Amino acid sequence: MTLVRNIKDALTQIFGKDYNYYMNNPSNVKEIDLEVFVFEEEVKDLDLLSAFTNLNYLNISGTCVNDISSIIFLKNLEILYADFCKVTDISFVSHLKNLKEFDLSSPMDYINTLEPLRGLNKLEKLYVPDHPITTLEPIYNLDCLKILSIEGTEVLENEVEIFKKMQPYCEVWT
């Protein structure tokens, strides 16, 4: 783990001597992994990352960020790891139509609805354990879903069984 002050310092570490090039040509960046950093300052938002419009992989796990709405502009994003964060609003995710993998694993319990995921027809893996989610109805139609992690949620067992019948090729972790 590398200690940095903020996201800008983390990007300086990631890009190294090419920092200015990538900051001036953000469309050339495809992946950013912030999980390897420990931040001295609280990470409040990801506004600086919104310029990387061709990003297809973003790992913000462990940053404890709570506002990730600025990634709404990352239309090419396929993989988003945000486990061990304090995300309270995932409504922006409905705009990330290319998302294939989304991890909002615990220990936080901030998400109470899967509604924003309703139209994410490319989603293959979804990890939302330990959140106060009560229904899977918004994701009944996600035919590409192969893994669904919902342990510790408030979804009733009979609804899990209904989901399994509707999505027989999806492995459900309860």
MOPEVEN-V626361 format. One record per residue. N is the residue number from 1. RES is the residue in one small letter. PSI is psi as a letter, one per 20 degrees, with the letter a starting at -180 (none if undefined). OMEGA is omega in degrees with one decimal (999 if undefined). Layout:
# MOPEVEN-V626361
N_RES_PSI_OMEGA ; N_RES_PSI_OMEGA
This chain:
# MOPEVEN-V626361
1_m_p_-178.7 ; 2_t_p_179.1 ; 3_l_p_176.5 ; 4_v_r_179.1 ; 5_r_g_-171.3 ; 6_n_a_-178.0 ; 7_i_h_179.2 ; 8_k_g_178.2 ; 9_d_h_177.6 ; 10_a_g_178.5 ; 11_l_h_176.0 ; 12_t_g_177.6 ; 13_q_g_-177.5 ; 14_i_g_-174.7 ; 15_f_i_179.4 ; 16_g_c_-177.2 ; 17_k_i_179.5 ; 18_d_j_-177.3 ; 19_y_g_-177.5 ; 20_n_h_178.6 ; 21_y_g_-177.1 ; 22_y_h_177.5 ; 23_m_h_176.9 ; 24_n_i_179.9 ; 25_n_l_-173.6 ; 26_p_h_-179.5 ; 27_s_i_178.3 ; 28_n_i_-178.9 ; 29_v_p_-178.4 ; 30_k_h_-176.1 ; 31_e_q_171.9 ; 32_i_p_179.5 ; 33_d_o_-179.5 ; 34_l_i_-176.6 ; 35_e_h_-176.2 ; 36_v_j_-177.1 ; 37_f_q_170.9 ; 38_v_p_-175.3 ; 39_f_p_176.5 ; 40_e_h_-179.9 ; 41_e_q_176.5 ; 42_e_p_176.5 ; 43_v_o_-175.3 ; 44_k_h_-178.8 ; 45_d_r_-178.9 ; 46_l_k_-176.0 ; 47_d_h_-178.4 ; 48_l_h_-177.5 ; 49_l_i_-176.5 ; 50_s_i_178.6 ; 51_a_i_-175.9 ; 52_f_m_-169.9 ; 53_t_i_177.9 ; 54_n_j_179.5 ; 55_l_p_175.0 ; 56_n_i_178.5 ; 57_y_p_177.4 ; 58_l_p_177.4 ; 59_n_o_177.8 ; 60_i_j_-178.3 ; 61_s_p_175.4 ; 62_g_i_179.9 ; 63_t_i_-178.4 ; 64_c_j_177.0 ; 65_v_q_177.7 ; 66_n_h_179.6 ; 67_d_o_178.6 ; 68_i_j_-176.5 ; 69_s_h_-178.2 ; 70_s_i_177.4 ; 71_i_j_174.4 ; 72_i_h_-178.0 ; 73_f_i_-177.4 ; 74_l_m_-173.2 ; 75_k_h_-179.7 ; 76_n_j_-176.3 ; 77_l_p_178.6 ; 78_e_h_-177.4 ; 79_i_p_178.2 ; 80_l_o_174.5 ; 81_y_o_-179.9 ; 82_a_k_179.9 ; 83_d_q_-177.0 ; 84_f_k_173.1 ; 85_c_r_-179.3 ; 86_k_k_-177.2 ; 87_v_p_-179.5 ; 88_t_i_-176.4 ; 89_d_o_178.1 ; 90_i_j_-177.1 ; 91_s_h_179.9 ; 92_f_h_-175.7 ; 93_v_h_-179.9 ; 94_s_i_179.5 ; 95_h_i_-177.2 ; 96_l_m_-171.5 ; 97_k_i_-180.0 ; 98_n_j_-176.0 ; 99_l_p_179.1 ; 100_k_h_-177.8 ; 101_e_p_-176.9 ; 102_f_o_-178.0 ; 103_d_o_175.5 ; 104_l_l_-175.8 ; 105_s_r_-176.4 ; 106_s_r_19.6 ; 107_p_j_-176.0 ; 108_m_q_-178.7 ; 109_d_l_-171.5 ; 110_y_i_-175.2 ; 111_i_p_-178.5 ; 112_n_j_178.1 ; 113_t_q_175.6 ; 114_l_j_-176.4 ; 115_e_g_-179.3 ; 116_p_i_-178.8 ; 117_l_i_-173.2 ; 118_r_g_-175.3 ; 119_g_j_-178.5 ; 120_l_m_-171.1 ; 121_n_i_177.7 ; 122_k_i_-175.9 ; 123_l_p_-179.0 ; 124_e_h_-177.4 ; 125_k_p_-179.8 ; 126_l_p_-179.3 ; 127_y_o_179.7 ; 128_v_l_-179.2 ; 129_p_q_172.4 ; 130_d_k_173.4 ; 131_h_q_-177.8 ; 132_p_l_178.3 ; 133_i_p_-177.1 ; 134_t_i_-177.6 ; 135_t_q_175.6 ; 136_l_i_-175.0 ; 137_e_g_-179.2 ; 138_p_i_-178.2 ; 139_i_j_178.1 ; 140_y_h_-172.6 ; 141_n_j_-176.8 ; 142_l_n_-173.3 ; 143_d_i_179.0 ; 144_c_i_-176.2 ; 145_l_p_-179.3 ; 146_k_h_179.0 ; 147_i_p_176.1 ; 148_l_o_179.0 ; 149_s_o_-178.0 ; 150_i_k_179.3 ; 151_e_q_178.6 ; 152_g_j_176.3 ; 153_t_a_-179.9 ; 154_e_j_178.6 ; 155_v_p_-178.6 ; 156_l_q_-176.7 ; 157_e_h_-179.8 ; 158_n_h_176.7 ; 159_e_h_176.1 ; 160_v_g_179.2 ; 161_e_g_176.4 ; 162_i_g_179.5 ; 163_f_g_-179.3 ; 164_k_h_177.5 ; 165_k_h_-180.0 ; 166_m_h_-178.7 ; 167_q_m_-174.2 ; 168_p_i_-179.8 ; 169_y_j_179.9 ; 170_c_p_176.2 ; 171_e_p_-176.5 ; 172_v_p_178.2 ; 173_w_o_179.4 ; 174_t_none_999
